[in-house]
Amino acid sequence: MKFDYSPRDCIALAENLAIGHPKDPPELVHYHDSAMAVFTDFNRVRPVTVTPEVAIDTALEMMKNAGVRLLLVTDTDGHMIGMVSADRIMGDRPVRLSRDRRIDRGDITVEMVMDPQSRVKVLERSHLRDAKVGHIVATLAQLEQKHMLVVDHGKVSGLFSATQISRQLGNDILQAEMPAHSLAEMLQTLG
């Protein structure tokens, strides 16, 4: 079968045309604004992923380069099997693993410190239709988490980040809403 791929008709570029861009999230939000104003949609922003066998220091470097504090951990088929945060990598868990298993930090993998899929709590996107920023802040505080994944029709579709919400609210919700658990967190709160 032969197809006709004749050239398309072109026109001259008009003056003063704007360039289309996805909308930036609002710089400032309030607790009563739609939760979607602080939502990171994976249909617009590509999530940063890592495989479980990657060394934690390599994963941390990936986070720094991407400007994120959370990596989704995927298997070889690209299915999510967990998540790992910068806090988890920089916390006391790697120190304990190194001491208890007598291994070098360089030998500690993402799999050893990640939150496995079975322990990850998520929100369903359909439950967010009327949700406000305040609902998300309360949910993060109740679960004592800095990130909340959102699922939609059997896939991870985005996330809420306490850091991003704090930036957009102009208020550090981590200090205001979430209790400190480590000595470092307590010192940061006092400082």
N, C-alpha and C positions, 0 to 999 in steps of 0.2 A: 504494500500500500504506500503510495506516495503522498506526502503532505506538502501543502503550499505554505512556505514560510516567507512570504513576501514582507518587505519592510513595512513598519507601521508609519502612519503620517505623523510628522513632528510639527510643532509650532515654536515660535520664538518665545524665549523666556520673558515674561512680563516684568515690569519694574516693581520694586518694593514688595516682593513676595516674601512672606514669612516662611521659616523652615519649621516643619512639623517635628515636634518632640513629644515623648511621653510626659505627662504632667509630673512635675516634681512634687514630693510630699510637701504639705504646708510647713512653713518654718515654725509656726507656733500653733499649738492646738490646746484645747481645754478638755477637762475631764468629761464634759457633756457632748463633745464632738464624736462623730462616727468613729468606731474602732478602725474602720478601713483607712482612716487618715494616717494611721501609724503602722499599717500592715505592709510587710515586704512580700510582694506577690512574685512567686517564682515563674510566672508567665512573662514577667517584665525584667526580672533580675535573676540571673543564673546563680543557683546556690553553689557554694564551694563544697566539694566533696573530697573524701580521702578514703583509702582502703585500710582495713584493720592492721595490716602488717607494717605500715609506715611507722618509722620511729617518731616518738612524741616531739622531739626537737625539730624534726622536719615538718611535722604538722603545725607546730607553733610558728615556724617561719612562713608556711603557707598562709596562715591567718594574718600575719603581719603584712605580707605582700598584698593580700586581698582586702585588707582593712576590715576584717571581721573578727569576731571572738567566738565563733561556733563553726564547726565543720560537721556536715552530715557524713556518717560512715556508711559506705556502700560495699556490697559484695561484688564479685566479678561480673555479675549480670546487671549491675546498676541498681539493685534493690537496696533500700535503706535497712541497715541492721543495727543502727545506733547513732549516737551523736557524741561529740567531744567538745568541750569548751576550753578556752584559754585558762580559765580559773582551775579547771580540773588538771590540766597539764602543769600549771605553775604552783599548784597546791601541794599538800603534804602526801598525797597518794603515791606519786612517783618516789618520794623519799622513803616511804614505808616499803614499797615494792623492792627498791634497791637494797634496803637493809634486810628485809625478811627473806628474800630470794637470793641475796648475795649476787646481784647482777649490776652491771654498770648502767647508769642513766641512759646512755646511748643505745642500750639493748632493750629498753622499755618501748613497747609498741602501743599504738592507739588502742588496740583491742584490750590491752591490760588495764586501761584507765577509762575507757568510754562508758557512757550509759547505754546498756544494751536496749534494743527495741522493746523488749518486754517491760522495761521500767520507764519508758518515755510516755508521758501524758500528753495528749493532743486535744485540740478543739476541732469540731466539725465546722466547716465553712458555713453550712446551712444554718447553724446556730448563731451566726454573727450578724444576721440581717439587721437587727435592731440594737446591736451591742454598741456601747459607747467606750471611749478611751478608759473611763473609770472602771468599767467592767473588766477590762483586760488588766489594768493595774491591780485590781482586787484579786483576780485569778492568779496572776504571777506571785503576788504576796502570799496568798493562801498556800500555794504549792511551793513557796520559797524557791522560785526559779527565776532565772534571768532571761530565758528564752522559752517561747511556747510555739510549737509547731501547729500548723493548721492543715487538715486533710480535706480533700474534696473528691468524691467519686473514686475512692480507692488509690489516691496518690497524695503525696505531700505537696501542697500547693503554695505554701508560704510560711511565714513566721512573724511573731511579735518579739521584739527585743526591748528589754528594759532600758538598755543604753540609748537606743533610738527614741523611745518614748520619753525618757528623761530630757533628751536634747530638745525634742519638739515641745514638751511642756514647759521647758525652762525651769525644771524642778527635778532634783535627783530623787527619783522614786525608790532607788536602792536604799538610800539612807532613811527616807521618810516612811517607807512601807515595809521593808524587809529587815528582819533581825539579823545581827551579825552572829556568825558561828565560830569563826576562827579568831585567833589573837590579832592577826593582821587586819581583819575586817573591823574588829573593835577599835584598834588603834587608828584606822582610817576614819571611822565615825567620830572619834574624839578629836582628831587632828583637824 
